[in-house]
Amino acid sequence: MNETGLAMLESYFQHQTDLAQKECKMQCPDDCSAPGCRLDEVIVEATLFDLVRLSLVLNTPVSSLFLQHCHLGLQSCEQNLRYHRLLIKLKKPCHFLEKTRCTVHGSKPLACVLFPEYHQIKGLVPELVKAPIFRKFPCLKGDILIPDQRSTALKMLRKMSSREEALSGFFLFETPRYIIDSKPLTKQLKKENPNKQPIALKAYDRLINAKLKPTGLIDSINDKISRLDTRAGMESIFEKLKDDALMKPLLEKRADPEIVYKLKGNSLKRLKRRLHPSEFYYI
Ligand code: SF4
């Protein structure tokens, strides 16, 4: 990347850091054991831009960060449990966690920055705490003070993270949201463990990784991620992020996916399906 390209990328990330720090009144409660950083069931998505930001700060190639700290996994679609989204998740317990402290606090994934204040702003907390897992979160027990300027900053960060998420999906899977028909996976998992109800997400993650290997998708993803080890690769994806003509249709498809993939033997079949994902899924 030339100086200008690198400087632009760094200033983009600096802008995100400034927004993340804006008027922050939130302090993790003393009695918090960091369940969101530890529990498999609480998904923390890492976009490629989260990995690029960490790569620049930690001076570590993006592909190494991906292999050491992340894995491919599934997220359930709340409206229709038959479908799951494929995404990059942080491994749990997160390797960046030291006791209850995040060692990459200033450059952590935007999903970590936004939680839980953005959920409060959007009125999503009552829905969130219906899931037993979130009852372990002391920060969700009362209202958090969020000044207006912080609320605006977090909404801007959410817009940025939506763009990053859509482009990461497109870069890796050629679609901003890669939705999988998980019926065959559920069938196999039920057969393997007839008494296990409900099936843990971890079991889906293990199975989908095994199933995707022979399709070539995992190799293709690893290959694409390693392109981001070079400054030229980082610059190229950043250029795409700024390109509104490319991003607009990606954001539309992200909000309203039309294609679902179904595993058939060692290949993935594209099927036309209309799904309407909610804004956030965490489990
Ligand atoms: S990056 Fe930091 S905040 Fe995010 S899950 Fe890991 S330890 Fe927790």
Residues whose N, C-alpha, C, O or C-beta is under 5 A from the ligand:
A	BS01	SF4	G36 C37 V44 C94 F96 L97 C102 K108 P109 C112
